Amino acid sequence: MPRNPRLYLPNQPQHVVVRGHNRDPIMARREDFQFMYSCLKEAAQKHAFSVHAWVLMQNHIHLLGTPSSARSLPLCMQSVGRRYAQYFNSCYHRRGALWEGRYKSMLVDSDNYLLTCYRYIELNPVRAGMVRKPVDYPYSSYAHNALGNTDALVTPHKLYSRFVEDGLAAYIELLEERLSTKQLVAIRRATVSGLGVGKADFLLRIAMLRQGSQG
């Protein structure tokens, strides 16, 4: 069965998920998380993929970012995948596939779901029961987006910048709200399908784009 083509729209953010093979751990030590961060930062800068939010979990990664071209995201993830797999296999004396196939991605309706995806990503450690508050987890963009700490990987999206123009307290308050079941289901389904998350007109546009790409 042929693979569905990757979808790209100019200036449209994408939510990206990468998992370890069989959901096995891909990061265990602090050095692993640090090296993965370095791989992401260098690849994103080289291939012009602007990352707005991120979290590194033990067996998977979430990114929210805007590619500058149709090749930005594929080249970025290819670079990260190869470089980190070589590092991991060498460190842990293993062979074979590290990743669970291709990364998954979906287009995000900026006007209606951008900040929801910010929350989904940075609250991931809380939902996983690893920490009580996102501030307690060191491997995410929360420290930048909520606290203003420097993060060379992050490029703020213009809608986020507009939201916090009167101060970061608004963002901290936003992340104190739990995502609804409807929001969680919508994001998870869209990630699996590889389409998009947003309102009906946005999803229709994505469906037409996919139909056109298939011929």
Secondary structure as UniProt FT lines:
FT   TURN            10..11
FT   STRAND          14..20
FT   HELIX           21..23
FT   HELIX           30..46
FT   TURN            47..48
FT   STRAND          49..56
FT   STRAND          60..67
FT   TURN            70..71
FT   HELIX           72..91
FT   TURN            92..93
FT   STRAND          104..108
FT   HELIX           110..122
FT   HELIX           124..127
FT   TURN            128..129
FT   HELIX           134..136
FT   HELIX           142..145
FT   TURN            146..147
FT   TURN            152..153
FT   HELIX           158..163
FT   TURN            164..166
FT   HELIX           169..175
FT   HELIX           181..193
FT   STRAND          196..197
FT   HELIX           200..213
//
